[in-house]
């Protein structure tokens, strides 16, 4: 928060520079990084609230990510299913093929139907299997409970039932709807 980089004694630019220097020498663990930053920037008597969040990230290897641009055509959903099935076989995750195909079918169909012109799929193999569908709309998806006589409205409900977790995040270009399954 701004209480970490700005105080009565230092201008914000000075505080940001001190923060940058502290991060250059930060420790190996998030706890060590927090200690280094707080030692460098925490005044004896803070005049403002201070919050610091440190998270560890890592880069995924190219062998852990599969990506496809999807034409804005409902017929393209079949090709997405085929591509993800092949990739899951390459990763030794054949047992996830059925549910992953169904999840991606629903998410890609919704993106084509409601999400604008650009649709992109990314599948990430890490501690879990994450399916992401990017589209150019910022409209929030809504989980519906379709009536027996409704012809549609079951897509996100199916995703919610098949995935361990799912959600939406927004980007400058639109949104990403993601679904996560446990990896065997």
Phi and psi in degrees as a GROMACS rama.xvg file:
@    title "Ramachandran Plot"
@    xaxis  label "Phi"
@    yaxis  label "Psi"
@TYPE xy
-64.7725  -22.6017  UNK-2
-63.2338  -20.5588  UNK-3
-79.4504  -29.882  UNK-4
-113.939  -4.66637  UNK-5
-137.429  134.226  UNK-6
-150.084  -177.772  UNK-7
-66.7736  -25.0906  UNK-8
-90.2743  -35.4108  UNK-9
-116.985  141.164  UNK-10
-70.4021  157.183  UNK-11
-59.9962  -36.1168  UNK-12
-63.7224  -38.7715  UNK-13
-65.4771  -44.3924  UNK-14
-61.8919  -41.1608  UNK-15
-64.8982  -40.2549  UNK-16
-64.9501  -41.8244  UNK-17
-64.4989  -38.068  UNK-18
-63.6767  -45.1529  UNK-19
-58.7299  -46.2417  UNK-20
-63.7306  -39.9571  UNK-21
-63.7797  -38.9566  UNK-22
-69.8998  -27.8683  UNK-23
-63.7974  -29.58  UNK-24
-110.001  16.997  UNK-25
-64.758  159.352  UNK-26
-74.92  -179.225  UNK-27
-74.8646  -36.4852  UNK-28
-99.8738  159.446  UNK-29
-57.3838  -36.8499  UNK-30
-63.4177  -43.0917  UNK-31
-64.9428  -38.3661  UNK-32
-63.0772  -45.382  UNK-33
-58.5767  -45.4122  UNK-34
-61.6484  -44.3258  UNK-35
-60.7656  -46.4079  UNK-36
-65.2425  -45.8581  UNK-37
-66.2237  -37.3294  UNK-38
-62.5566  -36.4309  UNK-39
-78.93  -31.2375  UNK-40
-119.348  -16.1949  UNK-41
-77.0179  115.825  UNK-42
-71.5277  161.865  UNK-43
-59.0436  -40.898  UNK-44
-129.154  88.7076  UNK-45
-59.3705  134.988  UNK-46
-96.9212  1.43555  UNK-47
-146.033  160.386  UNK-48
-63.7854  146.813  UNK-49
-129.863  128.535  UNK-50
-131.307  137.226  UNK-51
-136.595  126.139  UNK-52
-121.694  125.628  UNK-53
-123.093  129.752  UNK-54
-129.43  146.596  UNK-55
-91.8723  132.754  UNK-56
-124.569  165.736  UNK-57
-150.232  157.742  UNK-58
-90.6243  134.035  UNK-59
-82.618  142.885  UNK-60
-72.2589  155.692  UNK-61
-61.2728  -22.6355  UNK-62
-77.1991  -4.82116  UNK-63
-103.493  -1.22843  UNK-64
-131.055  134.283  UNK-65
-123.639  135.447  UNK-66
-137.216  144.714  UNK-67
-143.733  138.73  UNK-68
-84.4951  140.65  UNK-69
-118.662  125.713  UNK-70
-61.5632  147.732  UNK-71
-79.0023  67.3908  UNK-72
-147.633  125.135  UNK-73
-54.6463  -27.2869  UNK-74
-66.3728  -18.8863  UNK-75
-71.729  -16.5868  UNK-76
-62.116  -37.4606  UNK-77
-62.303  -39.6743  UNK-78
-67.5459  -37.3026  UNK-79
-61.0263  -44.3222  UNK-80
-59.7669  -44.3628  UNK-81
-63.4114  -44.5597  UNK-82
-63.882  -42.8505  UNK-83
-70.0797  -34.2416  UNK-84
-63.3625  -43.1355  UNK-85
-62.9503  -43.6634  UNK-86
-66.0251  -41.3371  UNK-87
-62.2309  -37.3385  UNK-88
-63.7631  -42.7796  UNK-89
-59.207  -36.4758  UNK-90
-84.8896  -2.17502  UNK-91
73.3324  26.8372  UNK-92
-114.46  38.7035  UNK-93
-54.615  -33.9404  UNK-94
-66.1556  -16.5075  UNK-95
-94.2684  -0.799015  UNK-96
-59.7231  -48.0805  UNK-97
-60.8845  -51.718  UNK-98
-68.0704  -36.6182  UNK-99
-66.6274  -42.3841  UNK-100
-58.0831  -44.7665  UNK-101
-65.9943  -45.1883  UNK-102
-59.3805  -49.8907  UNK-103
-66.538  -36.3793  UNK-104
-57.2956  -46.6911  UNK-105
-66.7181  -46.4346  UNK-106
-67.2733  -41.6279  UNK-107
-68.7597  -41.3235  UNK-108
-59.2858  -44.9021  UNK-109
-62.9462  -40.7041  UNK-110
-63.9649  -40.8909  UNK-111
-67.2032  -42.9325  UNK-112
-71.4252  -41.7912  UNK-113
-120.604  -9.38452  UNK-114
-99.0062  7.18678  UNK-115
96.012  -167.157  UNK-116
-78.555  -36.8073  UNK-117
-97.03  125.415  UNK-118
-130.401  132.425  UNK-119
-137.526  139.686  UNK-120
-116.5  137.127  UNK-121
-134.767  133.726  UNK-122
-120.305  128.255  UNK-123
-118.626  126.048  UNK-124
-104.068  113.021  UNK-125
-141.465  -132.612  UNK-126
-67.5906  -20.5853  UNK-127
-137.227  174.309  UNK-128
-105.055  121.416  UNK-129
-115.128  125.611  UNK-130
-105.591  128.335  UNK-131
-125.374  136.017  UNK-132
-124.103  118.086  UNK-133
-96.5455  137.269  UNK-134
-140.714  171.466  UNK-135
-95.2437  12.3208  UNK-136
-100.666  145.947  UNK-137
-101.777  8.56319  UNK-138
-70.7297  130.518  UNK-139
-74.5066  134.128  UNK-140
-75.3864  153.203  UNK-141
-128.342  130.568  UNK-142
-73.8652  123.028  UNK-143
-112.477  157.47  UNK-144
-115.953  95.5942  UNK-145
-69.8111  145.467  UNK-146
-75.2384  161.295  UNK-147
-56.4918  -31.6887  UNK-148
-89.9605  -7.26447  UNK-149
-70.1229  138.65  UNK-150
-83.3815  -21.5579  UNK-151
-135.275  -168.935  UNK-152
91.3284  12.3795  UNK-153
-106.979  -5.32386  UNK-154
-57.6566  -57.8267  UNK-155
-67.5314  -30.2846  UNK-156
-62.0214  -43.971  UNK-157
-62.783  -44.4048  UNK-158
-58.4348  -45.0449  UNK-159
-62.55  -32.863  UNK-160
-76.766  -34.3248  UNK-161
-88.3512  -28.9675  UNK-162
-90.1953  151.469  UNK-163
-70.7098  -39.8741  UNK-164
-147.044  155.653  UNK-165
-153.073  162.522  UNK-166
-177.365  -172.058  UNK-167
-132.199  140.836  UNK-168
-132.638  150.04  UNK-169
-103.57  144.566  UNK-170
-125.313  167.279  UNK-171
-59.6162  -25.9755  UNK-172
-96.2854  -1.40142  UNK-173
151.352  -122.194  UNK-174
-148.393  166.499  UNK-175
-127.958  127.056  UNK-176
-104.778  128.186  UNK-177
-125.253  153.855  UNK-178
-139.736  137.153  UNK-179
-119.52  133.917  UNK-180
-121.076  146.055  UNK-181
-66.4834  137.861  UNK-182
-87.4446  140.606  UNK-183
